[in-house]
C-alpha cells in the first residue's frame, strides 16, 4: 500500500505483475506470508473454501490458482494474524473509535469474543454467549409487535445460516428482512421476474466459451469481479466481440495480463478485452440500448432476416408495440440522453446483428438508478429480438457482488416472500408465517427513524457504512433499543449503535467449523446458480468464536423456547441436517447433500434458460419504456439554470470490496495514498474556474429541504463524459437521499446523484 499521496497515470494492464505484487503486500500487511499463501491454495477448491469475495463462478476446480487479486485481499483480511480482543476494547471508548477511519477499524484484525456495550464507560466489554442470547431474547420478547424488530442479512451468509435465520424470524413473527440485495441487484429481479419468469441470470460459465459477442453494461470486472477477466480474455482470443458501455475508461475493460500465462508474464504482454468501448453518459444506458434496437429494427425493415421471428412468435408477447415505439424514436433524443452518437449506436447494433449468440452482462452501474428496472427490461428486450435467451452462448448475466447474495434470496431471505414459500413453511413446521410484507433496506431506515423499528440485528455486513443518507441512517440506528452485529471484524456499524449493543464474533469462511458431528462445510450459490460446498482449513481466530449457523440457532432457541418445535440445537450438530430441512421447503434442492458431494456442486434449475416462461401469459414479455427525461438531474438542472449541476456516481476503489477498504490506492485509476478524490472532465474543471488538483465540497441538489454535503475532495482530471463525476463510497454516501430510490425496486440510486461543487475554503 502506497503511503505517499499522488495521482499518477497507470500504464500497466489489469492483473499481471501489479496484481501479484498487490497480493504479496496484502499477505505481508496481515503478517501471514506463509499461512496466507497456503490458505490461498485452498480457495475455490473442491476440498477447500469458497472465496469470501465476489459471486463469480469457478472455472476449474482442479487448478491450484483459483483466486484473484481482490479475492486474495479478502482472504488475507480474514486470515490475518491481528486480533481485536477485550484488551483492545479496554484501550478505547466508542467515542474515540468513532474518530478512526473505516480502513483503520477493519485493519485492526479479527474479533475474538462477544462484546456488550457498557454505557457508563462508553466502552465494549466481554459478555458470555448465553448472556448475549438472553439479552437478545429479552428485547425481542418484550416488543409489543414483532414487526418492530429488523433482521438484516449480508450476502456473505451461507445457505445454512440464511435458511435458519429466515425460519427463526418468520416463526418469531415478521418478514422484516432487509438485505444487501436491496442495495444492489434488486432491480434485476424486479425487472426479470415479470419479463422472463426468473430473477437470476440465465447463462452458465460455459456459455462464455460459445458467445459470439458479450455486451457489458455498467460493470467494472477488473476491480469488482477480476476472475471474469479470464473469461473475457479467452473470448477475445477466439474472436468474440466484447462491447463495453461505461462512463469511465476502466483498465480491466481495456487489457488484461493473465498471471497464469507464463508467456504474457515473462514478456510483459497483455490481451485486449473490449473490441468496442462506448463512454456513454451516466444513466444513458436505456437510451443507448434503444438506439441499438432501433438500428436492429431498421435493418430488419430494410433487408429482412435480422430478427428471430420464430422465437418472437412462439415465446414472446408485446413485440409489435416495441417495434412501433422504436420506429418512432428520435435519434436526436437518443444521442442527447445517451451521450453517444447515432453512428456509435449503429456500430454497436451491427455487432449485435452480426453475432450468432450474445450475452449481456450488467452490474450496479445499471441497477443503482431511478430507471434501473426499465433499463434491465430493455436489455432483455434487446436479447429477445434475436432469440438470445435459452440457448448456448447467449443470455442475461446480472453479475452479483457478494459471494452468496443470490443464495440467501433463494433460501428465503426476502422481505416480500411469495405465498408458496410461506405455505410450505406452514406445512413443514406447523406454524402460520406472517403474510404481510416486511421492510427493505431503505424502509428499515425509515422505520427506525420513526420509532417503528426498535431492535436491529445484522447477520454480517456493515449497515452503517453501506447505506445511503449516512447521517440519517446513523440517527436511525442510535434510536434503537438494541443493535446486534454478527461479524468477523470491527467496522463502523459497531460504533454507531443502539442504547444497548452486542458484537457477536463468528467464524470466517476460511476457518474450520467443528461441531458435534465433526468438521462442517457450508454451501453458497454463485451468480450462475451453481451451488457448492465450502470447507474451512485454518484454525479459528479464537476459541470463543461460533459459526453463523450456531449463532442463529442459539438465538432462535433462546428467543422462541418451547413455542418452537424446530430442534435448533440438534440441527447445528451436523449441517447436513440443515440441508435436509432446506430440501423439505425448496424442491429444487432435492438430494442436496449428495449433489454437493460432486466437485463443483450442482446448478439450480433456471426455467428461462430452458425457454419455459413462468410469467403471466406463459410467455416472455417485451416491455416498452420511454427514454427518461425526468431524472433527478433533469429536474435539478431545470431548477438551477444558473449553476452547473453534475451527475455523481459512486464506486469502489481497487483496494476495496463493498465497504471493506483494504488500502488507500486505486492502482488502475492512478490514485495512490488517498480516497477523497473526484473524477471530472478537464473542461468541466475549467468551466468552474478551477484547476486540476484543487479541492472542492460536494452538495446534493434535492427537493426535501435537507442539506447534504461531503467536504474536502481533490479534483482529478479524468477521461469521463462532461457533466459527470465519479467518487468513492462510503465517503460520498451522505450525498444519497433516502428518497432517491429505483422505481418499483427501492434500490438507492447511488450511481446518479445531482450535485453542485463549490471551492473548498482554506482551513
CORQUIFEN-V208964 format. One record per pair of residues at least 24 apart in sequence whose C-alpha atoms are under 6 Angstrom apart, sorted by sequence separation. I is the first residue (numbers start at 1). J is the second residue. D is the distance in Angstrom with one decimal. If there is no record, write none. Layout:
# CORQUIFEN-V208964
i->I j->J d->D
i->I j->J d->D
This chain:
# CORQUIFEN-V208964
i->415 j->439 d->5.9
i->512 j->536 d->4.5
i->692 j->716 d->5.8
i->84 j->109 d->5.6
i->152 j->177 d->5.6
i->455 j->480 d->5.7
i->511 j->536 d->4.1
i->512 j->537 d->5.3
i->692 j->717 d->5.8
i->83 j->109 d->4.6
i->84 j->110 d->5.5
i->150 j->176 d->5.3
i->151 j->177 d->5.3
i->152 j->178 d->5.0
i->153 j->179 d->4.7
i->154 j->180 d->5.6
i->454 j->480 d->4.5
i->455 j->481 d->5.8
i->457 j->483 d->5.8
i->460 j->486 d->5.2
i->510 j->536 d->4.3
i->511 j->537 d->5.3
i->512 j->538 d->5.6
i->709 j->735 d->5.8
i->82 j->109 d->4.3
i->83 j->110 d->4.7
i->84 j->111 d->4.7
i->85 j->112 d->5.3
i->146 j->173 d->5.4
i->147 j->174 d->5.4
i->152 j->179 d->5.3
i->213 j->240 d->5.2
i->215 j->242 d->6.0
i->449 j->476 d->4.5
i->454 j->481 d->5.4
i->455 j->482 d->4.9
i->456 j->483 d->4.8
i->457 j->484 d->4.6
i->458 j->485 d->4.9
i->459 j->486 d->5.1
i->460 j->487 d->5.1
i->509 j->536 d->5.9
i->510 j->537 d->5.9
i->511 j->538 d->4.5
i->512 j->539 d->5.6
i->708 j->735 d->5.4
i->94 j->122 d->5.7
i->146 j->174 d->5.7
i->212 j->240 d->4.7
i->213 j->241 d->4.5
i->214 j->242 d->4.8
i->215 j->243 d->4.7
i->216 j->244 d->4.7
i->217 j->245 d->5.0
i->218 j->246 d->5.6
i->448 j->476 d->4.9
i->455 j->483 d->6.0
i->511 j->539 d->5.6
i->93 j->122 d->5.3
i->94 j->123 d->5.6
i->213 j->242 d->5.7
i->215 j->244 d->6.0
i->464 j->493 d->4.8
i->511 j->540 d->5.4
i->93 j->123 d->4.8
i->222 j->252 d->4.0
i->463 j->493 d->6.0
i->243 j->274 d->5.8
i->462 j->493 d->5.5
i->242 j->274 d->4.8
i->247 j->279 d->4.5
i->294 j->326 d->5.1
i->242 j->275 d->5.2
i->243 j->276 d->4.7
i->244 j->277 d->4.9
i->245 j->278 d->4.9
i->246 j->279 d->5.1
i->247 j->280 d->5.3
i->241 j->275 d->5.8
i->243 j->277 d->6.0
i->245 j->279 d->6.0
i->247 j->281 d->5.8
i->89 j->124 d->6.0
i->359 j->394 d->4.7
i->678 j->713 d->6.0
i->682 j->717 d->4.9
i->700 j->735 d->5.6
i->357 j->393 d->5.5
i->358 j->394 d->4.6
i->359 j->395 d->4.9
i->360 j->396 d->5.2
i->361 j->397 d->4.5
i->362 j->398 d->5.1
i->363 j->399 d->5.6
i->677 j->713 d->5.0
i->678 j->714 d->5.8
i->681 j->717 d->5.4
i->357 j->394 d->5.1
i->359 j->396 d->6.0
i->360 j->397 d->5.9
i->361 j->398 d->5.5
i->676 j->713 d->4.8
i->677 j->714 d->4.5
i->678 j->715 d->5.0
i->679 j->716 d->5.0
i->680 j->717 d->5.2
i->681 j->718 d->5.4
i->507 j->545 d->5.9
i->678 j->716 d->5.8
i->680 j->718 d->5.5
i->506 j->545 d->5.2
i->507 j->546 d->5.9
i->679 j->718 d->5.6
i->681 j->720 d->5.6
i->233 j->273 d->5.9
i->505 j->545 d->5.8
i->506 j->546 d->5.0
i->507 j->547 d->5.0
i->506 j->547 d->5.2
i->681 j->722 d->5.6
i->506 j->548 d->6.0
i->680 j->725 d->5.2
i->23 j->69 d->5.8
i->679 j->725 d->5.5
i->26 j->73 d->5.9
i->287 j->334 d->5.2
i->679 j->726 d->4.9
i->678 j->726 d->5.7
i->27 j->76 d->5.7
i->678 j->727 d->5.1
i->19 j->69 d->5.6
i->30 j->80 d->4.8
i->31 j->81 d->5.8
i->288 j->338 d->5.2
i->287 j->338 d->5.2
i->295 j->346 d->5.8
i->284 j->337 d->5.6
i->292 j->345 d->5.3
i->701 j->754 d->5.5
i->284 j->338 d->3.9
i->291 j->345 d->5.6
i->700 j->754 d->6.0
i->701 j->755 d->5.3
i->700 j->755 d->4.4
i->517 j->573 d->5.7
i->699 j->755 d->5.3
i->281 j->338 d->5.7
i->292 j->349 d->4.6
i->516 j->573 d->4.8
i->517 j->574 d->5.4
i->699 j->756 d->5.1
i->280 j->338 d->5.7
i->281 j->339 d->5.0
i->515 j->573 d->5.4
i->698 j->756 d->5.9
i->280 j->339 d->4.9
i->698 j->757 d->4.9
i->280 j->340 d->5.7
i->697 j->757 d->5.8
i->697 j->758 d->5.4
i->696 j->758 d->5.5
i->696 j->759 d->4.4
i->697 j->760 d->5.6
i->532 j->596 d->5.5
i->696 j->760 d->4.3
i->695 j->760 d->5.3
i->532 j->600 d->5.9
i->532 j->601 d->4.2
i->531 j->601 d->5.4
i->531 j->602 d->5.4
i->530 j->602 d->5.5
i->530 j->603 d->4.3
i->529 j->603 d->5.5
i->529 j->604 d->5.5
i->311 j->387 d->5.6
i->648 j->724 d->5.9
i->650 j->726 d->5.8
i->652 j->728 d->5.5
i->646 j->723 d->4.9
i->647 j->724 d->4.9
i->648 j->725 d->4.6
i->649 j->726 d->5.1
i->650 j->727 d->5.1
i->651 j->728 d->4.9
i->307 j->385 d->5.7
i->308 j->386 d->4.6
i->646 j->724 d->5.5
i->648 j->726 d->5.6
i->650 j->728 d->5.3
i->651 j->729 d->5.9
i->307 j->386 d->5.0
i->308 j->387 d->5.6
i->650 j->729 d->5.6
i->286 j->375 d->5.0
i->650 j->750 d->5.9
i->650 j->751 d->5.6
i->649 j->751 d->3.9
i->649 j->752 d->5.2
i->648 j->752 d->5.5
i->647 j->752 d->5.6
i->648 j->753 d->5.0
i->647 j->753 d->5.4
i->647 j->754 d->4.7
i->646 j->754 d->5.6
i->646 j->755 d->5.3
i->645 j->755 d->5.7
i->645 j->756 d->5.4
i->407 j->524 d->5.9
i->407 j->525 d->4.7
i->404 j->524 d->5.3
i->404 j->525 d->5.5
i->633 j->754 d->4.9
i->400 j->527 d->5.6
i->213 j->355 d->5.9
i->212 j->355 d->5.2
i->219 j->362 d->5.7
i->214 j->358 d->5.7
i->218 j->362 d->5.6
i->219 j->363 d->4.6
i->212 j->357 d->5.3
i->213 j->358 d->4.9
i->214 j->359 d->4.8
i->215 j->360 d->4.7
i->216 j->361 d->4.8
i->217 j->362 d->4.7
i->218 j->363 d->5.4
i->211 j->357 d->5.2
i->214 j->360 d->5.9
i->216 j->362 d->5.8
i->219 j->365 d->5.9
i->211 j->358 d->5.6
i->218 j->365 d->3.8
i->218 j->366 d->5.2
i->68 j->227 d->5.9
i->424 j->585 d->5.9
i->187 j->367 d->5.8
i->191 j->373 d->5.0
i->211 j->393 d->4.1
i->210 j->393 d->4.4
i->207 j->392 d->5.7
i->187 j->373 d->5.0
i->191 j->377 d->5.6
i->207 j->393 d->4.0
i->203 j->395 d->5.4
i->202 j->395 d->5.6
i->202 j->396 d->5.4
i->201 j->396 d->5.2
i->201 j->397 d->4.5
i->201 j->398 d->5.6
i->390 j->609 d->3.9
i->390 j->610 d->5.2
i->390 j->611 d->5.2
i->14 j->251 d->5.8
i->177 j->414 d->5.7
i->14 j->252 d->5.1
i->177 j->415 d->4.7
i->176 j->415 d->5.5
i->175 j->415 d->5.2
i->15 j->256 d->5.9
i->16 j->257 d->4.6
i->381 j->622 d->5.6
i->13 j->255 d->5.4
i->14 j->256 d->4.6
i->15 j->257 d->5.3
i->16 j->258 d->5.6
i->13 j->256 d->5.1
i->16 j->259 d->4.8
i->13 j->257 d->6.0
i->162 j->408 d->5.7
i->155 j->402 d->5.1
i->156 j->403 d->5.6
i->156 j->404 d->5.3
i->163 j->411 d->5.5
i->155 j->404 d->5.0
i->159 j->408 d->5.9
i->155 j->405 d->3.8
i->182 j->441 d->6.0
i->174 j->434 d->5.8
i->173 j->434 d->5.8
i->175 j->437 d->5.9
i->176 j->438 d->4.1
i->178 j->440 d->4.2
i->170 j->433 d->5.6
i->175 j->438 d->4.4
i->176 j->439 d->5.0
i->178 j->441 d->4.5
i->470 j->733 d->5.9
i->469 j->733 d->5.9
i->470 j->734 d->4.5
i->465 j->730 d->5.9
i->468 j->733 d->5.1
i->469 j->734 d->4.5
i->469 j->736 d->5.1
i->468 j->736 d->5.2
i->469 j->737 d->5.1
i->469 j->738 d->5.7
i->322 j->624 d->5.4
i->316 j->619 d->5.0
i->318 j->621 d->6.0
i->319 j->622 d->5.8
i->148 j->452 d->5.4
i->149 j->453 d->5.7
i->315 j->619 d->5.3
i->316 j->620 d->4.6
i->317 j->621 d->5.0
i->318 j->622 d->4.9
i->148 j->453 d->4.4
i->149 j->454 d->6.0
i->153 j->458 d->5.9
i->315 j->620 d->6.0
i->316 j->621 d->5.4
i->148 j->454 d->5.5
i->149 j->455 d->4.7
i->150 j->456 d->4.9
i->151 j->457 d->4.9
i->152 j->458 d->4.5
i->153 j->459 d->4.8
i->154 j->460 d->5.0
i->151 j->458 d->5.9
i->154 j->461 d->4.9
i->204 j->528 d->5.6
i->287 j->627 d->5.6
i->55 j->400 d->5.8
i->55 j->401 d->5.7
i->54 j->401 d->5.1
i->55 j->402 d->5.6
i->54 j->402 d->4.7
i->55 j->403 d->4.0
i->53 j->402 d->6.0
i->54 j->403 d->4.6
i->53 j->403 d->5.6
i->52 j->403 d->5.9
i->159 j->523 d->5.6
i->158 j->523 d->5.8
i->159 j->524 d->5.8
i->158 j->524 d->5.6
i->370 j->741 d->5.8
i->370 j->742 d->3.9
i->369 j->742 d->5.7
i->370 j->743 d->5.6
i->111 j->488 d->5.8
i->110 j->488 d->5.9
i->111 j->489 d->5.3
i->110 j->489 d->4.9
i->370 j->749 d->5.9
i->368 j->748 d->6.0
i->369 j->749 d->4.4
i->368 j->749 d->4.3
i->368 j->750 d->5.6
i->369 j->751 d->6.0
i->106 j->489 d->5.9
i->368 j->751 d->5.4
i->369 j->752 d->6.0
i->106 j->490 d->5.3
i->117 j->501 d->5.2
i->105 j->490 d->5.8
i->106 j->491 d->5.6
i->116 j->501 d->5.7
i->105 j->491 d->5.6
i->116 j->502 d->4.6
i->115 j->502 d->5.7
i->161 j->548 d->5.8
i->165 j->552 d->5.9
i->115 j->503 d->5.1
i->161 j->549 d->4.3
i->168 j->556 d->5.6
i->114 j->503 d->5.6
i->114 j->504 d->4.7
i->114 j->505 d->5.9
i->111 j->505 d->5.8
i->202 j->609 d->5.2
i->197 j->613 d->5.4
i->196 j->613 d->5.6
i->197 j->614 d->4.4
i->251 j->668 d->6.0
i->197 j->615 d->4.9
i->137 j->558 d->5.9
i->194 j->615 d->5.8
i->133 j->555 d->5.4
i->137 j->559 d->4.3
i->196 j->620 d->4.7
i->195 j->620 d->5.5
i->195 j->621 d->5.0
i->112 j->542 d->5.2
i->113 j->544 d->5.6
i->223 j->654 d->5.3
i->281 j->721 d->6.0
i->49 j->510 d->5.9
i->57 j->526 d->5.7
i->55 j->526 d->4.8
i->56 j->527 d->5.9
i->55 j->527 d->5.4
i->248 j->720 d->5.3
i->247 j->720 d->5.8
i->50 j->534 d->5.0
i->49 j->534 d->4.1
i->49 j->535 d->4.7
i->48 j->535 d->5.1
i->49 j->536 d->5.3
i->46 j->599 d->5.3
i->103 j->661 d->5.3
i->187 j->745 d->5.3
i->186 j->745 d->6.0
i->183 j->747 d->5.0
i->182 j->747 d->5.5
i->10 j->668 d->5.8
i->10 j->670 d->5.1
i->9 j->670 d->4.7
i->1 j->663 d->5.9
i->8 j->670 d->4.8
i->7 j->670 d->5.5
i->7 j->671 d->4.9
i->6 j->672 d->5.3
i->5 j->672 d->5.4
i->5 j->673 d->4.3
i->4 j->673 d->5.3
i->5 j->674 d->5.8
i->3 j->673 d->5.0
i->2 j->673 d->5.3
